[in-house]
């Protein structure tokens, strides 16, 4: 099939793509609780008439991951979309769980993150199934659960159990209208600091130890904490965010306990161990400076930074096939956020993010995706797979 005929194949299935996205949006999978089985059923109904078998995998009832395979042997390429969504929230002009087409865009919760992208990859897989004899390796398609809440019931489970393995992975989650290939991600380190004081009557604060005030001093010093690595070609500098603070029971009571939750994003080459050591050193210093102050430090979530070599064959295939198909070459990019690419990298699968859609449309009211962007994605993705599994 010529490139023109291949492009026409995807254009001719525009209505099919819109219906698939609409069915996925209607399958409500807000996480929590997830209920990804609803979207999994939609995908099963789509794949079965195409002769593509799929298997369900659940760490907990209803938290369904769907895995489908075409081709066989090596190399093995994994494509991972996720089928859970964040809550709809307020401010919608339409029903968030009923896809609406307006001026070439589909509106609804999950249209851009990540059900639209998942539908695009399903359309690509339809084409690839029809040309399965052209594949000399295996394509593994994953519709994953629980991406929005850390992937405990999704890719983390699938990889740890050995259900999904591979050489390369494409994650259509970090959107850039196909203009970027994201090859680097910062690490996320969530730290909880608990300040212990001594409760007393608010009229006699000298008889107590103010846990809130003491924690404020720790946080003031943490905010000026240094990092070992502060520069990266593709990533912004490391960041620190005070996301939550809870303390005290009433205005007229000296607080005996206070907790703060921090979100620290650091760069490749730095270390969670070193950062945690510095936070502990700050706490010990404040304990020395303020009589009665006492602190506990706990990591509540930690992942690692990732970075793929610029000359990796996966990166090259995406850039070259996009240039050939769409007339522009994606730039290399980095992200402050985290995707399941990290889970893949931790299990030896080279993974990058490459996706259609506008990045600013995710997690907001009136979420949308341009249908043409999904068509472009399906077309380019099919070409990338054929190149890598030739």
C-alpha positions as CSV (number, residue, x, y, z in Angstrom):
1,X,0.0,0.0,0.0
2,X,1.4,3.4,-1.0
3,X,1.7,6.2,1.5
4,X,-1.2,8.0,-0.1
5,X,-3.4,4.9,0.1
6,X,-2.3,4.4,3.8
7,X,-3.3,7.9,4.7
8,X,-6.6,7.5,2.9
9,X,-7.2,4.3,4.9
10,X,-7.2,6.3,8.2
11,X,-9.1,9.3,6.8
12,X,-11.9,6.9,5.6
13,X,-12.4,5.7,9.1
14,X,-13.0,9.0,10.8
15,X,-16.5,8.1,11.7
16,X,-15.3,4.9,13.2
17,X,-12.8,6.7,15.3
18,X,-15.3,9.2,16.6
19,X,-17.7,6.5,17.6
20,X,-14.9,4.6,19.4
21,X,-13.9,7.7,21.3
22,X,-17.5,8.5,22.1
23,X,-18.1,4.9,23.4
24,X,-15.0,5.2,25.6
25,X,-16.1,8.5,27.1
26,X,-19.5,7.1,27.9
27,X,-17.8,4.2,29.7
28,X,-17.4,6.2,33.0
29,X,-14.0,5.3,34.5
30,X,-13.4,8.1,37.0
31,X,-10.5,7.2,39.3
32,X,-11.2,6.7,42.1
33,X,-12.9,4.2,42.0
34,X,-11.7,3.5,38.5
35,X,-14.2,0.9,37.1
36,X,-11.9,0.4,34.1
37,X,-13.8,-2.7,33.2
38,X,-16.3,-0.5,31.5
39,X,-13.8,0.9,29.0
40,X,-12.2,-2.6,28.6
41,X,-15.5,-3.9,27.4
42,X,-15.7,-1.2,24.7
43,X,-12.2,-2.1,23.5
44,X,-12.9,-5.8,23.5
45,X,-16.0,-5.2,21.3
46,X,-13.9,-3.2,18.9
47,X,-11.0,-5.7,18.7
48,X,-12.9,-9.0,18.5
49,X,-14.4,-8.5,14.9
50,X,-10.9,-7.6,13.8
51,X,-9.6,-11.0,14.8
52,X,-7.5,-9.5,17.6
53,X,-7.7,-11.4,20.9
54,X,-7.2,-9.7,24.2
55,X,-6.8,-10.7,27.8
56,X,-8.0,-9.1,31.0
57,X,-5.7,-8.7,33.9
58,X,-6.9,-7.4,37.3
59,X,-5.1,-6.8,40.6
60,X,-8.4,-5.9,42.1
61,X,-12.0,-6.5,40.9
62,X,-13.1,-4.0,38.3
63,X,-9.6,-2.5,37.9
64,X,-9.2,-4.1,34.4
65,X,-6.2,-3.9,32.2
66,X,-6.6,-5.1,28.7
67,X,-3.6,-6.5,26.7
68,X,-3.7,-7.4,23.0
69,X,-0.9,-8.7,20.8
70,X,-0.3,-9.0,17.1
71,X,2.8,-10.5,15.4
72,X,5.4,-12.6,17.3
73,X,9.0,-12.8,18.0
74,X,11.5,-10.0,18.5
75,X,11.8,-7.1,18.8
76,X,8.8,-6.4,21.0
77,X,7.2,-2.9,20.9
78,X,4.7,-1.9,23.6
79,X,2.1,0.9,23.2
80,X,0.4,1.9,26.4
81,X,-2.8,4.0,26.7
82,X,-4.7,4.4,29.9
83,X,-8.5,4.1,30.3
84,X,-9.1,5.8,33.7
85,X,-9.8,9.5,34.0
86,X,-9.7,12.3,36.6
87,X,-13.1,13.5,37.9
88,X,-15.1,15.8,35.7
89,X,-15.2,18.7,38.2
90,X,-17.3,21.9,37.5
91,X,-17.5,24.4,34.6
92,X,-18.5,22.1,31.7
93,X,-20.6,23.5,28.9
94,X,-21.7,19.9,27.9
95,X,-22.1,16.6,29.6
96,X,-18.5,15.5,30.4
97,X,-19.4,11.8,29.8
98,X,-21.1,12.3,26.5
99,X,-18.7,13.1,23.7
100,X,-19.8,16.1,21.7
101,X,-18.3,17.2,18.3
102,X,-18.0,20.9,17.7
103,X,-15.9,22.4,14.9
104,X,-13.8,19.3,14.4
105,X,-13.1,18.8,18.1
106,X,-14.5,16.2,20.5
107,X,-15.3,17.4,24.0
108,X,-15.6,15.2,27.0
109,X,-13.7,13.9,30.0
110,X,-10.9,11.7,28.7
111,X,-11.0,12.9,25.1
112,X,-7.5,14.2,25.4
113,X,-6.3,12.2,28.5
114,X,-6.2,9.5,27.4
115,X,-9.2,7.8,25.7
116,X,-8.8,9.8,22.5
117,X,-5.2,8.7,22.2
118,X,-6.1,5.1,23.1
119,X,-8.7,5.1,20.3
120,X,-6.1,6.4,17.9
121,X,-3.7,3.6,18.8
122,X,-6.6,1.1,18.4
123,X,-7.2,2.4,14.9
124,X,-3.5,2.0,14.1
125,X,-3.7,-1.6,15.4
126,X,-6.6,-2.3,13.1
127,X,-4.4,-1.4,10.1
128,X,-1.5,-3.3,11.5
129,X,-3.6,-6.4,12.0
130,X,-4.5,-6.3,8.3
131,X,-0.8,-6.1,7.5
132,X,0.4,-8.5,10.2
133,X,2.6,-10.4,7.7
134,X,4.7,-7.3,7.4
135,X,5.7,-7.5,11.0
136,X,8.8,-9.4,12.1
137,X,8.3,-8.7,15.8
138,X,5.5,-8.4,18.3
139,X,3.3,-5.4,19.0
140,X,1.8,-5.4,22.5
141,X,-1.2,-3.1,23.0
142,X,-2.0,-2.1,26.6
143,X,-5.2,-0.3,27.8
144,X,-4.1,0.3,31.3
145,X,-5.9,1.1,34.5
146,X,-5.0,3.5,37.3
147,X,-2.6,5.8,35.6
148,X,-4.1,8.9,37.2
149,X,-3.4,7.5,40.7
150,X,0.0,6.0,40.4
151,X,-0.6,2.8,38.4
152,X,-0.7,0.5,41.3
153,X,-3.5,-1.4,39.6
154,X,-2.2,-0.7,36.1
155,X,1.3,-0.8,34.5
156,X,3.1,-1.2,37.8
157,X,1.2,-4.4,38.4
158,X,1.5,-5.6,34.7
159,X,5.2,-5.1,34.7
160,X,6.0,-6.6,38.1
161,X,3.9,-9.7,37.3
162,X,5.7,-10.1,33.9
163,X,2.4,-9.8,32.1
164,X,3.9,-7.1,29.9
165,X,7.5,-7.2,28.7
166,X,9.2,-5.5,25.8
167,X,12.2,-3.8,24.2
168,X,10.6,-0.4,23.4
169,X,7.5,1.4,24.5
170,X,5.5,4.4,23.1
171,X,3.3,6.2,25.7
172,X,0.7,8.4,24.0
173,X,0.0,10.4,27.2
174,X,2.1,13.6,27.2
175,X,0.5,15.6,24.5
176,X,2.2,18.1,22.2
177,X,0.1,17.8,18.9
178,X,2.9,15.3,17.8
179,X,5.4,18.2,17.9
180,X,7.6,16.7,20.7
181,X,9.1,13.3,21.7
182,X,9.4,13.4,25.5
183,X,12.6,11.5,26.3
184,X,13.2,12.8,29.9
185,X,11.2,13.1,33.0
186,X,12.0,14.6,36.4
187,X,11.7,12.4,39.5
188,X,8.9,13.0,41.9
189,X,9.7,12.7,45.7
190,X,6.8,13.2,48.1
191,X,7.9,13.9,51.7
192,X,5.8,14.2,54.8
193,X,7.3,16.1,57.8
194,X,5.6,15.7,61.1
195,X,6.3,18.3,63.8
196,X,5.7,17.2,67.4
197,X,5.2,19.8,70.1
198,X,3.3,20.1,73.4
199,X,-0.3,21.2,73.7
200,X,-1.1,24.0,76.1
201,X,-3.8,26.7,76.7
202,X,-3.6,29.5,74.1
203,X,-3.4,32.1,76.9
204,X,-0.2,30.6,78.2
205,X,1.8,29.6,75.1
206,X,5.0,29.6,77.1
207,X,3.9,26.4,78.7
208,X,3.6,24.6,75.4
209,X,5.7,23.8,72.4
210,X,4.1,25.1,69.2
211,X,4.3,22.4,66.5
212,X,3.0,24.6,63.8
213,X,5.5,27.4,64.4
214,X,8.4,25.0,64.6
215,X,7.4,23.3,61.3
216,X,7.1,26.7,59.6
217,X,10.8,27.2,60.5
218,X,11.7,23.9,59.0
219,X,9.8,24.7,55.8
220,X,11.4,28.1,55.5
221,X,14.8,26.4,55.5
222,X,13.8,23.6,53.2
223,X,12.6,26.1,50.7
224,X,16.2,27.3,50.4
225,X,17.7,23.8,50.2
226,X,20.2,23.3,47.4
227,X,20.2,20.5,44.8
228,X,23.2,18.8,43.4
229,X,21.9,19.0,39.8
230,X,20.2,22.2,38.7
231,X,20.6,22.3,34.9
232,X,19.3,20.0,32.2
233,X,19.1,20.6,28.5
234,X,15.5,19.4,28.2
235,X,14.1,19.9,31.8
236,X,13.3,22.9,33.9
237,X,15.2,23.3,37.2
238,X,14.2,21.3,40.3
239,X,11.2,22.4,42.2
240,X,9.7,22.3,45.6
241,X,6.0,22.6,46.4
242,X,4.3,22.8,49.8
243,X,1.1,21.0,48.9
244,X,-0.5,20.4,52.3
245,X,-0.2,21.5,55.9
246,X,-2.4,20.4,58.8
247,X,-2.0,21.4,62.4
248,X,-3.7,22.6,65.5
249,X,-7.2,21.9,66.9
250,X,-8.4,25.4,67.9
251,X,-7.2,29.0,67.9
252,X,-7.0,29.0,71.7
253,X,-4.9,25.8,71.9
254,X,-1.1,25.6,71.4
255,X,-0.8,23.0,68.6
256,X,0.9,19.8,69.7
257,X,1.2,18.3,66.2
258,X,1.5,19.5,62.6
259,X,2.2,17.8,59.3
260,X,3.3,19.1,56.0
261,X,3.4,17.2,52.6
262,X,6.0,18.3,50.1
263,X,6.3,17.6,46.4
264,X,9.9,17.8,45.2
265,X,10.8,17.3,41.6
266,X,14.5,16.7,40.9
267,X,16.7,16.1,37.8
268,X,18.5,13.1,36.4
269,X,21.9,12.8,38.2
270,X,20.5,13.9,41.6
271,X,19.5,11.6,44.4
272,X,16.5,11.1,46.6
273,X,18.8,9.8,49.3
274,X,20.8,13.0,49.3
275,X,17.7,15.3,49.3
276,X,16.2,13.3,52.2
277,X,19.5,13.6,54.1
278,X,19.4,17.3,53.7
279,X,15.8,17.6,55.0
280,X,16.7,15.5,58.0
281,X,19.8,17.7,58.7
282,X,17.5,20.8,58.6
283,X,15.1,19.1,61.1
284,X,18.0,18.3,63.4
285,X,19.3,21.8,63.2
286,X,15.8,23.3,64.1
287,X,15.6,20.8,67.0
288,X,18.9,22.2,68.3
289,X,17.7,25.8,67.9
290,X,14.2,25.4,69.4
291,X,13.8,23.7,72.8
292,X,11.2,20.9,72.7
293,X,11.0,20.8,68.9
294,X,10.9,17.3,67.4
295,X,10.4,16.2,63.8
296,X,9.8,13.0,61.8
297,X,10.5,12.7,58.1
298,X,8.8,10.1,55.9
299,X,8.8,9.4,52.1
300,X,5.2,8.9,51.0
301,X,6.0,8.4,47.3
302,X,9.1,8.2,45.2
303,X,10.0,7.5,41.7
304,X,13.2,8.0,39.7
305,X,14.2,10.4,36.9
306,X,14.4,8.9,33.4
307,X,16.2,9.8,30.3
308,X,16.5,8.1,26.9
309,X,19.5,8.6,24.6
310,X,18.8,11.1,21.8
311,X,20.1,8.6,19.2
312,X,18.0,5.7,20.4
313,X,16.4,3.9,17.4
314,X,12.9,4.4,19.0
315,X,13.4,8.2,19.0
316,X,14.8,8.2,15.5
317,X,11.9,6.2,14.2
318,X,9.3,8.6,15.6
319,X,11.1,11.7,14.3
320,X,11.7,10.3,10.8
321,X,8.3,8.8,10.3
322,X,6.5,11.9,11.5
323,X,8.7,14.1,9.2
324,X,7.9,11.9,6.3
325,X,4.2,11.6,7.0
326,X,3.3,15.0,8.3
327,X,6.0,17.3,7.0
328,X,7.6,18.3,10.3
329,X,10.0,16.7,12.7
330,X,9.1,16.5,16.4
331,X,11.6,18.2,18.8
332,X,13.0,16.4,21.8
333,X,11.4,17.4,25.1
334,X,11.4,16.8,28.8
335,X,8.6,16.7,31.4
336,X,8.2,17.8,35.0
337,X,5.4,15.3,35.5
338,X,5.4,11.5,35.6
339,X,4.0,8.9,33.2
340,X,4.1,5.2,32.9
341,X,7.2,5.6,30.9
342,X,9.0,5.5,34.2
343,X,7.5,2.1,35.1
344,X,8.6,0.8,31.7
345,X,12.2,2.1,32.1
346,X,12.5,0.6,35.5
347,X,11.8,-2.8,33.9
348,X,14.3,-2.4,31.1
349,X,11.9,-1.1,28.4
350,X,13.1,2.0,26.7
351,X,10.1,4.3,26.7
352,X,9.1,7.7,25.4
353,X,6.0,9.9,25.3
354,X,4.5,10.9,21.9
355,X,0.9,12.0,21.6
356,X,-1.6,14.1,19.8
357,X,-3.8,16.8,21.4
358,X,-3.2,20.1,23.2
359,X,-1.4,19.7,26.5
360,X,-3.4,22.5,28.2
361,X,-6.7,20.6,27.5
362,X,-6.0,17.8,30.1
363,X,-7.7,17.8,33.5
364,X,-9.8,20.9,32.8
365,X,-13.4,21.6,32.2
366,X,-14.4,21.3,28.5
367,X,-11.5,18.9,27.8
368,X,-11.2,18.3,24.0
369,X,-9.2,16.8,21.3
370,X,-9.1,17.6,17.6
371,X,-10.2,14.7,15.5
372,X,-7.7,15.4,12.8
373,X,-4.9,15.1,15.4
374,X,-6.1,11.6,16.3
375,X,-6.2,10.7,12.6
376,X,-2.6,12.0,12.2
377,X,-1.6,10.0,15.2
378,X,-3.0,6.7,14.1
379,X,-1.4,7.1,10.7
380,X,2.0,8.0,12.0
381,X,1.9,5.4,14.8
382,X,1.2,2.6,12.2
383,X,4.2,3.8,10.2
384,X,6.4,3.9,13.3
385,X,5.4,0.3,14.2
386,X,6.1,-1.0,10.7
387,X,9.5,0.7,10.8
388,X,10.5,-0.7,14.2
389,X,9.1,-4.2,13.6
390,X,10.3,-4.6,10.0
